[in-house]
Amino acid sequence: MNTKVKANSEPRYANPADRMGQTDDERIKDITVLPPPEHLMRFFPITGTAVESLISQTRRKIHNIMAGKDDRLLVVIGPCSIHDPAAALDYARRLKPLRDKYQDTLEIVMRVYFEKPRTTVGWKGLINDPYLDESFRIDEGLRIARQLLIEINRQGLPAGSEFLDVISPQYIGDLISWGALLAPVPPKARCTANWLLVCQRRLVSKMAPMATSKLPLTLFKLQNVVTTFCLSIKTVKWRLCKHKATPIATSFCAAAKRPTMTKPVSMQLAKI
């Protein structure tokens, strides 16, 4: 990833035919095709297993708690993000007895977050860089994430995770009992980066089908975004989406010169 590109040179492509013209993907240096979600789901299936039953039952219980039909508390507990699958499984083994002990008053779900969206530099999470060496083997990250979720659920412990886009959930969404959207952003960032709200509304709108598939989702703090989400579920019927049987690719972009920041910040950010 440290390959230097000479000035005025053409971007390097894994397959030059992917570029359709001089104005197409000018900053893309490399493209890696990933297996479609369907392949990974067939390689690590849960249909007809105890894992599938656990997830279905837990989703239903969480729905009842959120609707006030169950007076127990939902507890989502676990590490900030997963970096070591072995350590995550050890944590799950220690948490499972507590889930059983307090099941009459608590619905305990293990927090299993694979990405770090608020990190500006450094490690981006297990899915993006599973070996913590900037090799960015996203294909391996998706495989490790799915395999880990299955192992955690096999222990009788449901998992919760955060959704940051509409692609990665297609690989692991069927293994999640509770999902988080729009994790808290620092107040100052919300005030200075209004463009973030636009991106969040679009993500929420595209994630609406997951809510209608009985996956409980929690939206944090931004009331206007929550309203948009609810309206989207009720009114929007057709959306652009990615089919599970269609291949997905990752792209490596050349670095862009950061624009000079002057007030108003929101206007400058919108021009990036």
Secondary structure by P-SEA (a helix, b strand, c coil): cccccccccccccccccccccccccccccbbbbbccaaaaaaaccccccaaaaaaaaaaaaaaaaaaccccbbbbbccccccccaaaaaaaaaaaaaaaaaaccccbbbbbbbcccccccccccccccccccccccaaaaaaaaaaaaaaaaaaacbbbbbbbccccccccccccccbbbccccccaaaaaccaaaaaaaaaaaaaaaaaaaacbbbbbcccaaaaaaaaaaaacccccccccccbbbbbbbbccccccccccaaaaaaaac
